[in-house]
Amino acid sequence: MIIEIHGATIHFERQGTGNPVLLLHGWGASTEAMGSIAACVAALGYEAISLDFPGFGKSGDPPGPWGVPEYAACTRAFMDAVGILGCDVVAHSFGGRVAIWLASEEPAAFHRLILVDAAGIKPRRGLQYYIKVYTYKAGKRLAKIAWLNRLFHIGERQKQAGSAEYRQLRGDMRATYVKVVNLDLSDRLPRIPNETLLIWGEKDQDTPLWMGEKMEREMQNAGLAVIPGAGHFSYAEDYPRFCSIMKILFSGEA
């Protein structure tokens, strides 16, 4: 299914029948990556509605560089357009950023939040990170000096800098990536009154478990379920356990 929202073409899918549950995917993912969660939700007697964020999957690119606020506003408009305001939301990684922003701005937009290995908290940085950042910034300045650039090919080296995730992006999505990852949502956590279930992989290296523990402490009504041995895609790495946790929340059955 296709819908136009905020200047972008949005692809979305629906599966199952019953009360709606919105699924929000992580960075670089799509509705396809959320397929197993959609199947779990549908099996519990709900309708899973999964969208591709602008710039991902089968959706068109955003009309310019977006940050979390723009993605949240687009999600809010999508929910209004398809008539699911006030539904439950299951959000993974980057999708968690969007859900946190929207819930902190308008708690009534959602009923309950299920945040899976969610992003949104600024990571702890070591010395090597800051050395890399300052080296990159110095390189950008030096690349503007023509003779140095010709001699040392600084410009070409700069193109190879940054994360592999960043280098793979095209056009405005690079600026979007920078805006998204540099936004810390910690101060928004206490503003969320919604019942929230945090599901986390014990061995998550992208959004480590301490982030989930911080969310549990700082959100008003949150509980944390840890999946032993799982990483950042905990829902896929131990799907039976993930579905059991979801079943407890949605049906009250073990």
Protein Blocks (a to p, Z undefined) as FASTA:
>chain_A
ZZdeehiacddddededjdddddddehiafklmmmmmmmmmmnopacdddddehiajbcc
dfbdcdfklmmmmmmmmmmmnopghiacddehjlmmmmmmmmmmmmmlpmbdcdehiahi
acdddfklmmmmmmmmmmmmmmmpmklmmmnommmmmmmgcjfklmmpgcjlmmmmmmmm
mpcfklmmmmpmbdcdddddfklcklgfklmmmmmmmpmbbcddddehiafklmlmmmml
mmmmmmmmmnopZZ
